[in-house]
Amino acid sequence: MAELCSAYWYPLYAFVRRKGHPPDEAADLVQGTFLTLLDRDGLAAVAPERGRFRSFLMAACSHHLADCRDRDRAVKRGGGALPISIDRALAEGRYSAEPVDELTPERLFDRRWATGLLDQALARLEAESIAAGKSALVSHLLPALTGGRGVVPFAAIAAELGMTEGSVKMAASRLRRRYGEILREEIARTVADPADVEDEVRALFAALAR
């Protein structure tokens, strides 16, 4: 449950904030969603044939919002035994950086679910690279892998690290392939049927492309 909360608390926070709730109330409502599922054994209703877990969780949050129209009911439950500690300042800092656009709460939830999975996969890739003693090479290649700014030509990376350009290109190809493998492993943890992984990969990139 702690892992689920860690993976989904910010997408839910962004979802609730986009619904119009202020920061403190949004944090309480997200906590309340998880705690309601625990208190009422709500996770027993999760079944593969009923759809994706993320869809179930967003519906559960929507139901919780409907039950908490009165601000006084949006309080922490469970005797203080919270499933996860939400850093409200961090959460609001992340939300304030969200683009002001036409994204609905549901589409914003899907996008933050997608970026969260990408971040988890990238963190695992970096940890593996450091453990293998390849942190310098990977730090140069990650911008190209993620499409970020500051992409350096392979020839320049090769010259700086004393490698051939061909070796750098091969390393980039291996890194990109491993990134894809890790991403699929992370997605596989959120679905009951391995056959659903590719569908979730397509959903992930669709969420990012919107």
Secondary structure, DSSP 4 states (H G I P E B T S, - for coil): -HHHHHHHHHHHHHHHHHTT--HHHHHHHHHHHHHHHHHTTGGGG--GGG--HHHHHHHHHHHHHHHT-SGGG----STT--SS---HHHHHHHHHTS--SS--HHHHHHHHHHHHHHHHHHHHHHHHHHHTT-HHHHHHHHHHHHT-S-PPPHHHHHHHHT--HHHHHHHHHHHHHHHHHHHHHHHHTT-SSGGGHHHHHHHHHHHHH-
